[in-house]
Amino acid sequence: MATPLSDTPLSPLKTIAVVGLGTMGTGITEVLARAGREVVGIDISEAAAAKSVAALESATARAVERGRLTEQERADVLARVRTSTDLRAAADADLVIEVAPESYEVKQQIFRELDGIVRPGTILATGTNALSVTRLAADSAHPERVLGLHFFNPAQAMKLTEVVSSVLTAPQAVAAVTDLALELGKEPVAIGDRPGFVADGLLFGYLNQAAAMYEAKYASREDIDAAMRLGCGLPMGPLALLDLIGVDTARTVLEAMYSASHDRLHAPAPILKQLSEAGLTGRKAGRGFYTYDAPGSGTVVRDALTPLEGDTLVPGRPVRSVGVAGSGTMASGIAEVFAKAGYQVVLAARSEEKAQAAKARIGKSLSRSVDKGRLTAEAAAQTLDRIVATGTYDDFADVDLAVEAVAEDLAVKQQLFATLDKVCKPGAVLATTTSSLPVVACARATSRPQDVIGMHFFNPAPAMKLVEVVRTVLTADDVHATVREVCAKIRKHAVDCGDRAGFIVNALLFPYLNNAIKMVQEHYASLDDIDAAMKLGGGYPMGPFELLDVVGLDVSLAIEKVLHREFRDPGLAPAPLLEHLVAAGCLGRKTGRGFREYARR
C-alpha cells in the first residue's frame, strides 16, 4: 500500500529535478541554481540538454558583465547544475518540476515513470498552464504529492508563480512549494485547478478575441496591437504576444479551457488552427501573425500585409480651427491637445460659466506641465490664448472640425449633432468621441452623414497617445483622411476600426474584466490574487479590479451591456456580481466603494 505524504517527513527542497529543458525549463533551472539549489536538468534530447547548458552559460556571463554576479558566483551556479537524458537521474530529488510539452500522454508517462524512481516524500510538480492537474494527479501512484507550479516566461524575470492544488493534494506539499517560491524571490498565488488557472485563464480569452477580431478583418494586426499597447498600457499587443507564446501553444491552452468551460469565448479562433497546421506558429517558426527575420528572432520584417507609410489614397480637407463641444474632463483635455498643436479652438458648453470652468481646468493642467518642466510658461500662455470659451454652439459656424465630447447618452448626442448640422459650415468634419455608442446613429441625426466620423480619445486625453478612428458605412474617404492627418498633427497614434460596439480596445478589454469578476463570483480566486496575477504574470499596469474601480462600475456595466447586446454571445453577459454592486451604489473610487473600499476625500 502507498505511504501517504502526510505520514512521510518532507525533506527540505534542496535538490530539484527539472524535466524538459526548453525555454521554460532552462529559465527555471537558472532561477533555482542562482538561489543555491542543486539542479538536475533532464531532457530526452541530448541536443536540448546541451542547448540548455549553453543558454545558462550565456545568461550567467551576461550577469557577470552587468555586475549582478561575480565570476566565482557564476562558477558556483554552473557547478550546481548537471544534465541527463535519463529520468532516473531524478532519484535523489526532493522536488521534480515537469515542463514537458502540453500533452496528457507525455506528462502522464513522465509521472508514471517517476512513481517508480523517486522517494515517497518527493513532491511532483507540473508546470502545465492548460491541462488538469487533478487528471495528472489521479493517474499517479501518489496523487497527494502532485501539484501545479506554473512559472511565467521568462522565468528569470517574471515574479508570479501559480501554486495549483487539486482536491487530492496534501497541504504540506503546497506549503513546501509555496515556501520555495518565496525563497526564489517569487510571489506565489495559491489557486484551485481549472484550465488556464488565473493569469492564463484571463489572458488567453483576451488573446483569442483579438485573433478572432483580426480574422474578421475588422482591424489590421498593427492597429489591434497598437490599440492595446497605447490604450491599455500593455507591454505587448495581443497578436505579437500570441507569436511569442506560440500559436500552437495558445490553441492547446484554449482547447483545454473550452473543454472545461464550454464558453464560446474560449473556443479557439479558426485562424489559430490554420496557422498552427501550416507551421506558422509564431516567432519560433519565423512567421505567425507577423513575419520575423529568422526563426526564434523577435525582429519583425515587412511582408505582404505590412501597411505602406503615408498610404492615403485621397487628401484630407484643410483644418485650421476646431470646435470642442462639452465641459467635462474629456472635452477640456481634447481642447488642450488641439490648442497645444497650434489649432484655434472654440470650446463650447451649455452655458458660459461651464465653458469658462473648462478653460480654467485647462489652465491648471498647463500650469502643472510648466511646473514639471514639460512646457515653458510662454508656450502655456500661447496655448491658453488659442482657446475661446463660449456658451453657444453658434460659435462653431467657422470651424473646420467639430468634436463632440458630451455625455455618453445617444439621445443627447443626436440632439447635439442635429444642432451642429445647422450651425457648422458645409464641408466641416463632425466627430464624436463616443466609446460605445453607434457612430452612424449620430451621423443619421444630420443631413450630411458622409461628414461624420468617430474620434475616440482615451482619458486623460493630453497623456494618452491613442485615438480610435471609427468609419461608418457612410463616412467619406476624404473625411477619414482628414482625421488621420489631424491625429498626426496632434501627435496621436490613430488606429482604424469599423462602427461596432467597443471598437478595438473596449471590445477586447471589457470581456477580460467581466471574466475576472466571474472568477471572484465563483470563489475561484480573491481580488488581490487576481490583481497580482495580472500585474506580475501579464505585465498589466493595473489589475482588473483596480481598473474597474477607476473606470467606474456603472460605466463598465453599461459597456458590458452594449457588447452583449451587439454580439449576442452568452459569454459577454455582464457578471451578476457587477450588476449587484452597481444596484447597491458601489461604483468604485468615485463613491468610495466598489470592489474595494477607499478613504473618502
DRENFI-951858 format. One record per residue (C-alpha): x, y, z; residue in one letter. Coordinates in steps of 0.05 Angstrom, whole numbers, padded with zeros to 5 digits, always signed. Layout:
BEGIN
XYZA...
***
This chain:
BEGIN
+00000+00000+00000M+00026+00070-00017A+00050+00112+00041T+00010+00176+00046P+00050+00241+00042L+00023+00262+00110S+00059+00203+00142D+00124+00218+00105T+00170+00273+00132P+00184+00323+00076L+00257+00337+00061S+00279+00409+00052P+00274+00423-00023L+00349+00426-00036K+00357+00381-00096T+00307+00394-00152I+00299+00359-00218A+00273+00397-00278V+00244+00352-00332V+00241+00386-00400G+00297+00434-00419L+00263+00480-00469G+00259+00556-00457T+00217+00550-00394M+00256+00491-00365G+00322+00527-00376T+00295+00590-00344G+00271+00552-00283I+00338+00516-00278T+00374+00583-00277E+00328+00611-00223V+00338+00550-00179L+00413+00546-00188A+00422+00621-00173R+00382+00611-00109A+00431+00558-00085G+00393+00495-00104R+00425+00433-00134E+00391+00423-00201V+00386+00361-00245V+00362+00381-00315G+00332+00323-00354I+00311+00320-00427D+00304+00261-00475I+00344+00301-00526S+00419+00308-00515E+00418+00368-00562A+00364+00402-00519A+00406+00389-00456A+00468+00417-00489A+00430+00478-00514K+00403+00489-00444S+00472+00488-00413V+00498+00536-00467A+00439+00584-00452A+00455+00581-00378L+00528+00595-00390E+00510+00654-00435S+00458+00683-00385A+00506+00679-00326T+00562+00710-00368A+00516+00769-00383R+00500+00774-00308A+00575+00780-00294V+00583+00834-00347E+00526+00874-00315R+00555+00866-00245G+00499+00822-00220R+00544+00762-00208L+00618+00754-00193T+00660+00704-00232E+00662+00659-00170Q+00586+00663-00161E+00577+00646-00235R+00624+00585-00228A+00584+00562-00166D+00517+00570-00204V+00542+00528-00263L+00572+00476-00216A+00503+00466-00183R+00472+00443-00250V+00481+00375-00282R+00441+00347-00341T+00419+00279-00362S+00376+00244-00414T+00354+00191-00363D+00294+00204-00318L+00328+00160-00265R+00375+00219-00252A+00316+00247-00211A+00322+00191-00159A+00350+00236-00105D+00308+00297-00119A+00265+00328-00064D+00222+00361-00117L+00212+00346-00191V+00185+00402-00236I+00158+00376-00302E+00156+00425-00360V+00147+00376-00418A+00102+00392-00479P+00028+00405-00464E+00002+00334-00474S-00033+00290-00424Y+00000+00228-00454E+00071+00257-00449V+00061+00284-00378K+00026+00222-00352Q+00082+00178-00379Q+00133+00221-00342I+00094+00218-00276F+00084+00142-00282R+00159+00132-00291E+00175+00180-00235L+00130+00140-00188D+00179+00082-00194G+00242+00126-00187I+00233+00179-00133V+00225+00172-00058R+00154+00172-00029P+00165+00241+00002G+00186+00273-00063T+00138+00326-00089I+00119+00323-00163L+00100+00389-00195A+00073+00400-00265T+00088+00466-00300G+00026+00460-00343T-00014+00522-00357N-00071+00487-00394A-00081+00416-00370L-00118+00389-00309S-00072+00379-00250V-00125+00334-00219T-00126+00288-00280R-00050+00283-00279L-00051+00270-00203A-00105+00217-00207A-00062+00177-00254D-00003+00177-00205S+00011+00126-00151A+00017+00183-00101H-00035+00235-00121P-00028+00272-00056E+00043+00294-00075R+00024+00321-00144V+00010+00395-00153L+00018+00450-00205G+00076+00500-00203L+00066+00548-00261H+00123+00596-00275F+00115+00652-00326F+00161+00666-00384N+00216+00689-00378P+00222+00652-00311A+00283+00693-00291Q+00246+00759-00295A+00172+00745-00281M+00154+00748-00207K+00089+00708-00208L+00083+00634-00194T+00016+00599-00190E+00014+00542-00139V-00043+00497-00162V-00076+00447-00115S-00122+00391-00136S-00173+00361-00088V-00122+00306-00076L-00061+00349-00060T-00032+00345+00011A-00029+00414+00046P+00043+00404+00067Q+00064+00395-00006A+00031+00462-00022V+00065+00495+00038A+00134+00468+00019A+00129+00492-00053V+00100+00559-00032T+00159+00569+00015D+00207+00551-00041L+00174+00602-00088A+00183+00656-00035L+00257+00637-00026E+00266+00643-00101L+00241+00716-00096G+00175+00699-00129K+00104+00719-00109E+00064+00655-00104P-00011+00655-00113V-00048+00594-00087A-00106+00572-00131I-00150+00514-00149G-00147+00470-00210D-00181+00495-00273R-00152+00504-00343P-00112+00568-00351G-00113+00580-00275F-00118+00655-00261V-00070+00692-00306A-00075+00649-00368D-00149+00637-00356G-00159+00712-00365L-00103+00725-00415L-00119+00671-00466F-00193+00690-00472G-00170+00761-00490Y-00117+00735-00539L-00170+00691-00572N-00217+00751-00581Q-00161+00791-00612A-00145+00734-00661A-00219+00730-00680A-00222+00806-00689M-00163+00802-00737Y-00192+00742-00773E-00257+00781-00785A-00215+00835-00819K-00244+00885-00771Y-00176+00918-00759A-00105+00906-00781S-00056+00867-00738R-00015+00931-00728E-00076+00971-00706D-00101+00917-00658I-00033+00912-00625D-00022+00988-00622A-00092+00999-00593A-00080+00952-00535M-00009+00977-00521R-00027+01051-00524L-00099+01047-00499G-00086+00999-00440C-00012+01008-00426G+00004+00935-00442L+00076+00915-00456P+00057+00878-00520M-00002+00876-00567G-00043+00811-00566P-00022+00785-00635L+00051+00798-00622A+00042+00762-00555L+00009+00702-00590L+00070+00698-00635D+00116+00699-00574L+00077+00646-00535I+00068+00603-00597G+00004+00600-00637V+00002+00524-00628D+00011+00530-00553T-00045+00582-00549A-00090+00536-00588R-00076+00478-00540T-00090+00522-00479V-00155+00547-00508L-00178+00477-00527E-00167+00456-00455A-00204+00517-00429M-00262+00507-00476Y-00269+00433-00459S-00277+00454-00386A-00319+00517-00394S-00357+00508-00460H-00354+00584-00463D-00353+00606-00536R-00302+00659-00518L-00252+00602-00504H-00267+00564-00569A-00202+00574-00609P-00210+00623-00666A-00204+00584-00731P-00143+00624-00752I-00104+00593-00695L-00116+00524-00724K-00100+00548-00795Q-00034+00580-00774L-00015+00521-00729S-00027+00469-00783E+00011+00510-00834A+00071+00510-00787G+00064+00586-00777L+00069+00581-00702T+00100+00649-00687G+00170+00672-00670R+00198+00602-00662K+00179+00587-00735A+00198+00656-00762G+00126+00670-00781R+00058+00673-00747G+00013+00734-00747F+00077+00773-00765Y+00139+00754-00804T+00207+00753-00769Y+00277+00758-00797D+00294+00687-00773A+00263+00630-00732P+00269+00648-00658G+00280+00722-00673S+00237+00778-00645G+00253+00826-00702T+00192+00838-00746V+00205+00847-00821V+00159+00873-00875R+00113+00825-00910D+00054+00829-00958A+00008+00854-00901L+00053+00910-00875T+00019+00977-00888P+00057+01028-00931L+00079+01092-00897E+00034+01151-00916G-00011+01104-00955D-00071+01151-00964T-00109+01148-01030L-00143+01216-01022V-00121+01281-00989P-00158+01306-00928G-00195+01372-00921R-00157+01432-00892P-00166+01441-00816V-00146+01507-00783R-00197+01514-00728S-00230+01462-00684V-00294+01465-00643G-00298+01422-00580V-00368+01411-00551A-00372+01395-00477G-00346+01419-00410S-00323+01355-00375G-00254+01326-00365T-00253+01294-00433M-00275+01358-00470A-00224+01402-00434S-00169+01350-00446G-00184+01346-00521I-00187+01422-00527A-00118+01426-00493E-00089+01375-00542V-00113+01414-00603F-00091+01482-00575A-00022+01455-00558K-00015+01432-00631A-00028+01503-00655G-00102+01499-00674Y-00151+01555-00658Q-00202+01523-00612V-00274+01542-00595V-00294+01507-00530L-00370+01508-00525A-00414+01485-00468A-00487+01492-00449R-00470+01556-00410S-00416+01609-00410E-00400+01590-00337E-00388+01517-00354K-00345+01535-00414A-00302+01583-00372Q-00295+01530-00317A-00270+01480-00370A-00220+01532-00396K-00197+01544-00324A-00185+01469-00317R-00142+01472-00379I-00103+01530-00349G-00088+01488-00286K-00066+01429-00329S-00019+01474-00369L+00009+01503-00304S+00025+01433-00279R+00062+01419-00344S+00102+01483-00334V+00118+01463-00261D+00143+01395-00286K+00187+01427-00339G+00147+01398-00398R+00125+01465-00424L+00151+01536-00420T+00108+01590-00387A+00105+01626-00454E+00081+01564-00492A+00028+01552-00438A+00002+01623-00444A+00000+01619-00520Q-00037+01552-00516T-00090+01581-00470L-00097+01643-00515D-00116+01598-00573R-00178+01574-00535I-00243+01614-00537V-00294+01592-00486A-00367+01602-00504T-00437+01584-00481G-00466+01576-00551T-00454+01526-00607Y-00468+01583-00656D-00394+01599-00649D-00378+01535-00687F-00400+01570-00751A-00329+01575-00779D-00295+01513-00750V-00266+01461-00798D-00273+01404-00748L-00325+01398-00693A-00310+01346-00639V-00367+01326-00593E-00348+01305-00522A-00414+01308-00484V-00449+01256-00440A-00448+01183-00465E-00523+01184-00480D-00547+01173-00551L-00606+01220-00547A-00562+01276-00521V-00510+01264-00575K-00562+01260-00631Q-00593+01326-00608Q-00524+01358-00609L-00508+01331-00679F-00574+01360-00704A-00551+01427-00677T-00481+01420-00707L-00513+01404-00774D-00549+01471-00772K-00491+01515-00747V-00428+01485-00779C-00408+01507-00849K-00413+01459-00908P-00352+01413-00912G-00337+01416-00837A-00320+01348-00808V-00364+01327-00749L-00333+01277-00700A-00360+01241-00639T-00315+01216-00582T-00364+01161-00562T-00333+01099-00533S-00392+01052-00540S-00450+01083-00580L-00461+01074-00655P-00428+01130-00694V-00477+01120-00751V-00535+01138-00705A-00501+01206-00693C-00490+01213-00768A-00563+01199-00784R-00583+01258-00740A-00552+01303-00792T-00565+01318-00865S-00492+01303-00882R-00476+01233-00854P-00416+01229-00901Q-00381+01283-00859D-00389+01246-00793V-00335+01201-00762I-00314+01174-00694G-00252+01200-00658M-00247+01161-00593H-00195+01194-00548F-00172+01160-00484F-00172+01191-00415N-00132+01233-00398P-00130+01260-00469A-00066+01301-00462P-00027+01240-00438A-00057+01181-00477M-00028+01171-00546K-00085+01131-00577L-00144+01154-00619V-00192+01102-00649E-00215+01129-00716V-00284+01100-00730V-00312+01100-00800R-00385+01085-00813T-00410+01055-00878V-00429+01127-00898L-00364+01164-00880T-00330+01197-00939A-00258+01177-00956D-00232+01249-00951D-00264+01256-00881V-00227+01194-00859H-00162+01222-00889A-00174+01289-00854T-00179+01257-00786V-00117+01214-00798R-00078+01277-00817E-00104+01315-00756V-00084+01257-00710C-00013+01260-00737A-00010+01336-00725K-00034+01329-00653I+00017+01273-00643R-00033+01218-00631K-00029+01147-00658H-00091+01134-00699A-00119+01064-00709V-00175+01049-00758D-00236+01008-00739C-00308+00999-00761G-00370+01024-00727D-00387+00967-00680R-00394+00963-00604A-00329+00972-00565G-00287+00988-00626F-00219+00954-00613I-00199+00970-00541V-00264+00963-00503N-00286+00902-00545A-00223+00866-00520L-00215+00897-00451L-00285+00890-00421F-00296+00816-00434P-00230+00805-00397Y-00253+00848-00339L-00320+00811-00338N-00285+00744-00335N-00243+00768-00276A-00308+00786-00240I-00335+00716-00254K-00273+00685-00222M-00287+00723-00157V-00362+00709-00162Q-00346+00634-00167E-00299+00638-00107H-00242+00612-00150Y-00192+00667-00130A-00191+00731-00089S-00189+00802-00116L-00118+00811-00091D-00093+00746-00122D-00125+00762-00189I-00097+00833-00190D-00028+00807-00170A-00031+00752-00223A-00046+00800-00280M+00005+00852-00259K+00061+00803-00244L+00044+00749-00295G+00016+00791-00352G+00054+00856-00344G-00012+00895-00337Y-00003+00964-00307P-00064+00953-00263M-00102+00891-00240G-00173+00883-00267P-00207+00903-00202F-00162+00964-00193E-00181+00984-00264L-00255+00971-00255L-00257+01015-00193D-00221+01071-00230V-00265+01067-00293V-00328+01062-00251G-00371+01001-00243L-00432+01036-00273D-00392+01055-00336V-00364+00984-00340S-00433+00953-00334L-00460+00999-00389A-00404+00978-00436I-00414+00904-00420E-00488+00911-00436K-00473+00945-00502V-00424+00890-00522L-00473+00835-00502H-00530+00868-00540R-00487+00876-00602E-00454+00807-00606F-00508+00766-00571R-00455+00719-00542D-00476+00689-00474P-00404+00695-00450G-00409+00771-00456L-00469+00776-00409A-00449+00821-00350P-00428+00782-00288A-00485+00785-00237P-00436+00809-00183L-00423+00871-00225L-00497+00885-00232E-00508+00875-00157H-00452+00924-00138L-00479+00977-00185V-00550+00967-00158A-00522+00978-00088A-00489+01043-00109G-00418+01015-00102C-00390+01047-00165L-00315+01048-00149G-00269+01103-00127R-00318+01159-00143K-00366+01133-00089T-00313+01109-00040G-00331+01036-00051R-00331+00987-00110G-00295+00921-00108F-00253+00953-00053R-00265+01009-00003E-00230+01076-00008Y-00219+01132+00041A-00267+01189+00028R-00233+01254+00005R
***
